């Protein structure tokens, strides 16, 4: 694998291109938002419900918009307050159409009414992404005026309303004390807990900060199922998960540079370096291209959860999939149908700008006019083997890419959220320390 180039400085052209990516993606969170209740669509289709995860990403995006001059601070604060007021007043009950229960929220909500959509699950991870945005707002909106004062007041109320113990698995098995993936009234809890390395790392930090009982035991169970892999030699060693978003979502919110839990301290790297290595593994896999997909090379890569062409396509007998968590942790740990998600490289820019920025720029130049670029910037995905381009944008993909570019540029999300007492307490309780 290539070595990191220290202090990578983007060219003027690359900087202008990153501006274009950010401003285009920002429009999604304006035009696909309901300003009356603050909810944001899951995807840019006319019938799409709101995604509480996309809404969580929107909170710092609106704040960033006010910093960049894309919208006024008053407008950003007002839509944030509208969201918090809606969440506070929304129905939390066992009713099938409620917005949530026990302080958690259903994965998808009706854009207008805010009621549960598609009989979806009460979601721990998506509530966590929303909560991370709420805690960000608690630190960003610090002016002494009626709107920002109410934002902070409601942020604390919404945080304290979450009953973490309700979602904690009580069964005496390998998942005991971990956080369940989901719940609904008919089926109860998902038997699986968040364990092994996934996007839920930040969820344990938030729950620990909120005083979830026995969270240390749950986190020990989480760590016990880590898989360390060295697919391309020792320098590629990392805690593995194939889909790249796993290595990005938690690190979007929390600055894990130079802090270590017990497992990572033993391995001698932090989670930031872990994500850098996972990013390089994806690029190396594309260069080697063991399955001979068209288009893969050093500037055309990025496997993550995204839309896909689906199984109606056929090429040399190969199978294709719709929305799936594509990824690779090396040639013998791969789920790949030739579909590339631009946000995969875009959301890894803080970890490896020297390979991610040129990749994103190359994708735009080579495929943008063919269908990869639309009104909100990059569409969700494309498949060069089939010459297939997605038509949709997804809030949970546009948002992380926009924010991770800004974390690379200014540390925007990190510098606010790392001040939050809930986050700081959670990191301490889980045993994170400097070396």
N, C-alpha and C positions, 0 to 999 in steps of 0.2 A: 504494500500500500504506500501511497505517496505520503510524504511528511507535511505537516502543517506549515504554511508560510506565515511567519510571525508578522503581526502588524499589517495585514493586507489592507491596502488603500484602494478603494474603487476608483476607476477612471471617471472623468466628468460625464462621459456617455453612460457609464454604469450607474452613477448617482442619479442622473436624470431619469434613467429607466426605472430605478427603484421608486422615485417620486411618482412616476406614471402608474406603477403597480399599486402603490399605496392609495393614491387619489381615486383610482378606478374602483378598487375594492371598497373604499370608504363609502362610495355611492350606494353600494348594496345595503348598508346599515342605515341609510337615510330613506331610500326609495322603497325598500322592502320592510320598513318598520311601520308600526301603528303608533303615531305620536300621542294618541289619546291614552294608551295603556302601556307603551314602551315595549311591546312584544315585537319580536323579529322573526320573519319567516325562516323555516327550515331550508327552503330552496325557492328560487325565483320563478315559481309557477303560480298561475292564478288561484289554484285550489290549495296551495300549500298551507299547512298549519304553522303555528309558531313553534320554534324549538327553544326550550329553556336554556339549552347550551349555547346556541347562537345568540340568545339574548344576553347571556352572561358575558360573552366576548364583546358584545356591543357596548357595554358600559365603559370600559377603558377606551374603546374606539371613539365614542362620542367625546370623551375627555380629550383624547389626542387631537380630534378634529378642532376642538377649541384652542389647543396649543398651537396648531399649525395654521390657524386662520381659515379652516374649511367650514366652520360654523362658529357662532358666538358662544362664549362661556355660558351666557344666560340660557341659550337654546339647549346646550348640552346638559346643563343642570336641570332644566325644566323637564326634558324627556326622561331623565334619570329619576327625578322625583315622581313623575307620572307613573313610571314603572313600579317604584317602591310603594306608592299609594295603592296601586292596583294589587300588588302582591299582598300587602297588609290587609286589604279589605276582601281579598278573594276567599272563596269558601274552602275551608280545611275540614273535611268531614269524610264519612264513609259513603256519601252519596256518589253514584256512578258518574255524575257529571261535575263533581267538585274539581277545583283546580289542584288540590293537593291534600295531604293528610300528614299529621304529626310534624308539620313544618317542612316536609319534603314536597316536591312538585312532580306532577306527571310529565313525562318526556315531551309530549306534544300537546299544545293547547290551541283552541280555536282563536284565530287572530283577532276577532272582534269581541267575543264574549269572554275569552280566557278560560273556557271550560275544557275539560279533558277531551281529547280527540283520539279517534281510532281505537278506543278501548285500550290505550297504551298503558305501560307499567309506570308505577311510581318509581322514579329513577334516582338512585343514590349518586351516580357519577354526574348526571346532568344537573341535579340539584347542586352538587359540588361546584360545577363550573359556573353556575349562577351565583353561588355564594362567594366564590373567588372574586367575581365582578363586584358584588356588593361590598366586600371588604376593601377592594380597591377604591371604590367611591368614598368609603369612610375616611380614607386618607387623602384623597385628591380634593374633595370639596370641603375645604376648611375655612372658607370665608365666613365672617360673622354677619350673615344676612338671613332672612326668613327661609329662603329656598334651601340654601346649603345647610343651615342648621337642622332643618327637617330631614334632609337626606341622611345626615349622620344619625339623627335620632331613630329613624326608621331602619337604617342599616343595622343598628344594634338590636332592635326589636326583632327583625327578621332572622338575625343570627341566633338569638336566644330561643326563638320559637322551634328550632330544629331539635327534634328528640333523637339524638344519635343512638341512644340505647335501643330504641325501637328497631333500628335497622341492623343491630349487631346480632350475629348468628349465635344462638344459644345451644344448639345441638352439640353433643360431645363427639366431634369428629375433627378432621384436619382443618376444617374451616372455623372452628370455634373461636369466638371473639373477633373474627374478621367482619367486614361490612358486606352485607348481602348486595347482590347486583340490582335486585328489583323486587317489587311487591305489587300484588293487586288483590282486591277483596275476594275474588273467586278462587284463586289458586294459592294465595298466601305468598310466602317469600320464595325467591329463587334459591335453590339449595346451594348454589355456588356463591362463595364469598370472593371478594377481591384479594387475590393471593398470587404470588409470583409477580414478576415485573410486568406491569401494565400501566395504562394512563392514570391509574388511581393513586399514584404516589402522593400527589398533592392532597387527595381526599383524606388520607391518614393524617397529614399535617393539620388540616383544618379540624378534623374530628378530635385530634389530640388537644389542640388549642381550646376546643370547646368542652373539654373535660369529659369526653366519652370514657366510661369506666373500662378498665382492663385493655385500653387501647395498645399498651405496650405488648401485651400477649398477642393481640391481633397482628401487630406489626412484626413480631417475631415469626408468626406463622407466615406472614407475607414474605419475609426475607428467606424463610427456609425453603421456598420453592423457586428461588432464583436459578437461572441456568446461565452459567458462564461459558462462553464459546470463543474459540480462537480460529475462525474459519480461514484466515489467511496469514497465520503465524501469530506469534506472541503479541506483536504490536497491534493486532486487530482484536485482542481480547476484550470482551465487554459482556455486561449482563444483557442477554439477548431477548429480543422479541422482533419478529420479522417486519411488521408494519411500522413505518417510520413515525406516524403520529404518536405512537406510544412513547417515543423518545423526545417528544416535543411539548405535549399539552401541559404536563406538570411544570416543565422548565420555562414555559411561557410566563407562568405566574410567579414562580419562586426562583430566586437566584441561588442555584446550588453550587456556584463556584467556590471552591476551597472550603466546603463543609462536607462532613462525612458521617454516615451512620456506621454501625459496627461492621457491616458486610463490606462496604466500600473502603473503609479504613484498612481492612485486611487486604483488599485487592490493590490498594495504593492509588486509586483514581477516584475522582468525584463524579457525580451524575452528569455534569456538563461535559467532561472528557468522555464519559460513556456514550453520550449522544453524538459527540464528534466521531467516535470510532464507528458507531452504528451507521452514521451518514457515509463515511468512507467505504464501509462494507457494501453498501448499496451501489455506490459508484463502481467499485471493483467488480461486483457481480455483473453490472451492465456491460462493462468493458469485456469481460470474459464471455458473456452472453451464452451460457451453456445450452440454452434451449433454442438458440438461433432465431430470436424474435427480430423482426425488421426494425431498424432505426436505433437500436441500443448502441450507445458508445459513451465516451467520457463526458459528453455534454448533453446526453439524452438518457435520463434515468430518473427514478423516483417512484417507489412502490409504497402505497399506503391505502387506507380505507377510502374508497372512491366509487363513483359510478363506473359502469363498464358496458360493453356492447351486448351482453347477455348470450344465452345459449342458442339463439336463432342463427348465429353466424357459424360458418364452418370454413376452416382453412387448414388443409393438409391433415384433417382429422383431429385437429387440436380443439380443446374445449375453451369456451369463453364464458364469462360470468357477468351478471349485473352488478349491483352494489355489493362490494366485498372488501374485506380487509386484506388487500394484497401486501406482500412484503417478502423480505429475504434476510436471513441471518447467515448467509453463506450458501454455497451450491447444494448442500444437503438439507437445508431448512428453508424452503421457498414455497410461496403460493403466488404464482405469476402467470398471467395470460397475455402478456405483452401490453398491458394497459398502464400508462404513466399518468401520475397526478402531479401537475406543476407545483402545487402547494407543498408537496413532499420536500423538494429541494428548497423552495421558498421559505418554509418554516424552520429549516436547519441553518439558515444564514448566520445566526450568532455563533454556531459551533464551528462552521467551516466555510467562511465567506469566500475563501480562495477557490473553492470548487462550486459552491452553490450559486453565487452571483453570476459567474460566466455561464453556468448551466441554464439558469432562468432566462438570461438574456438570449442565449442561443435558441431556447425553445420558442421565444417570442419571434425572433428573426426568421427561423426556419419553418415554423408552423402557425404563427399568429394569423396571417392572412388566409390560411387554409381552413381555419375554423377554430383555432385554439384561443383566439382573443375575441372577446365580446364587449358588451356595454359595461360590465363590471370587471373587466380585465380578463385574466385567464378563466376559461371554463373549467369545469371540475377535472376533466380527464380526457385522454385521447389514446387511440391504439394505432400506432404506425403500421403494424402488420396488416390491419384491415382498412387503413385509411378512414378510421372512425373517429368522430369528434363529438363529445358530449354537447348538449344544448343548454344544460343547466349550470347554475352556480349554487354552491351550498354554503350556508352561513358558517358552519363549523369548519370549513376549509379556507374560505376567504378571510375569516377573522384571524385565525392563528398566523397566517402568512403576513397579513398587514401588521399585526402586533409584533411578530418576531423580527421583521425588518426594522421596526422602531426600537426594539430591545437592542438589536445590533448597533443601531445608530446612536442611541441616547440612553439605553437602559430604562426606558420610560415606565413600563409596568413594574419592573423590579424595584425601582427607587421609591415607589409608593407602597407597594404591597409588603416589602420587607420591613417597613416601619410598623406594620400592623401588629398589635399585641397578640392577637389570636394566632397569627402565623409564627411569630417569634416564640410564643409559649409552646406551640405544637412542635416546632423543630427541637426545642430543648427537651420536651417530654419524650420524644422518640430517640433521644440520644445523639443528635447531630452535634458535632463539635468541629472546631478547627484542628488541624493536625498538631 
